[in-house]
Amino acid sequence: MKILITEDEPIVADELEAIITDLGHHVIGIAGSSRRALMLAQMTSCDLALVDVHLSDGITGPVVARHLCEETHATVIFTTSNPQQIPQDFSFACGTIVKPYSERAVKSAIMFVVDCMQMGSSQCPKPRALELSPAYAARWQVGSFDKAFPLRGRSLQFFFGG
């Protein structure tokens, strides 16, 4: 799998590159800005992209994600400490991993998404660290805790009389 890393923190980008390489995938490039990401996307094709929301040129990750999804048909995972800055439609990205994250969380999210990309769904459960967009949860037929237990925003005390 060819993967683009869009991350403006060099240490984080290097860690992501090591994780991706350990999984046997190929990193096609690392971009710290939207301009570089769009240039890399134009020069090479990627299957998957890890995109930070806040890059060196501002909150431009959603623009990059939308371009990658619409123009190159890449699958995008946001990696961010600012999930509230992701548009409601996820800019067509498949989901989000919220920083800080562990190596294990990133590996399991990438393995799950790659499995879904290749097979249309995954035999493994969705990793806890990965929040899927509603569109991709439906596409990959991933059950949602919110659908099974519509408690979002409610206190459990309500249900247990506390």
N, C-alpha and C positions, 0 to 999 in steps of 0.2 A: 504494500500500500504506500502511495506517495503522499506525504504529509507536509503541510506548510505550518510553520510556527509564527504567529503574529504576537509578539511580546516585547515590550520596551525595557524590561529589566533583564540585563545580560545574564545574571546568575540564574534567574528563573528560566530563561530561554535555554541555557546550557543544560539545566536539569531536565527540562522537557525533551530536549534532543537526546540525552542519554536514555531516558525512559523509552522513547520511541524506537531508538536503535536496539535497545535490549529486547524489545518485542519483535524485532526482525523487520521493521518497516524502514522506509527511506525518507529522510528529511530533505525536502527539495530546497529549503531556504528558511532563513529566520529574518523577520521584518520587525522593526521597532516602531514603524510609522505606517499610517494608511497608504501613503504614497509608495513606499517600498513594497508593501504587501500587494498593492494593485499591480505594480510593475512585475513582481515575481509571478503573480497569477497570469499575467499576459505572456510572459516569457516561457513559463513551464506550466504543465497541468498538474493539479493535485486532486487526490480523491477525497482527502479529509484535511481540515484546517482547524487548528486550535487558535482561537482569536481572543485576545484580551480586549475588554471594552474600552479601557482608557489607555491610549497609546501616547507616544511622545508628542504627537500633534493634537492631542485633546481626546474627547470622547468620540472617537472615530471608528471604533471596532464594529458597531452595528452597520455602518456604511460598508465596511470591508466585507462583513458577513453577508449582507444582502447581495453585493456584487458577486462574491464567490458562488453563492447559491444560484442566483439568477443567470449569470453569464457563463460560469464554468461548470455548473452543476455539481460542485463539490459539496460535501457534507461538512457542516461547521459545528464545533463545540465551543461555546464561550468559556473562557477561563478568567474569572474576575472576582475581585473583592467588592464590586459594585453591582450586584445583580438587579438592583432597583433601576439601573440605567439601561437595562435591556428593554426594548420596545415590547409591547404586549404580544405582537406576532413573532417575537424572537428573531426578527430580521431574517426569517426563514431558516434559522439555525435549528439543529435538532435538539439542543439542550445546553445546559450550563453545569460547570463544576465551579463551586465557590471557593475562593482562596481564603485562608490558607488551606491547602490540600496536601495530602500525603502522596508519596510515590505510589503506594498501593491503590489509592483512590483513582489516580490518573490512569494507571495501568488497567484497572478493572473497567473504567469508563471507556477507554479506547478499545479494549477487547470486546466489550459489549456492543459498542457502536459498529465496529468493523464486522462483527458477527451479523448484526442486523442488516448492514449494508449488503453483505454478500449473500445472506440466506433469506432476507425479508423479515426475519425475527431472530430471537436468540433462545437457545436452550437454557441459558443461564438467567437467573433473576437479574433485574436491573440493579446496578450498584446504588447504594444509598447516596453516594456523593454526586450522582448524576441526576439532575432534574431535567426530564424530557419536556419539550414543548408539547402542547396538546396535539398538534398536527402529527408529530412523529410518534407520539404514544399511540395514536390511532393507527397510523400507517404500519407500525411494527407490532401492533396488537399487544401492547404492554399494559397490564392492568394498573390501575391507579388506586392508591390508598384512599384518595378523596372520593372516588366513585364508590368504593366498597364501604367506606365509613365517612359519610358526609358531615364531618365534625369540624372542618376547617374554621378556625376563628372562634370556636366554642370551648368553653371550659369543661373538662371531664367532671368537675364537681356537679354540674347540671345533671349528668346522667347517674351519678352515684349519690345524689342527695347531700353533698358536702357543702 
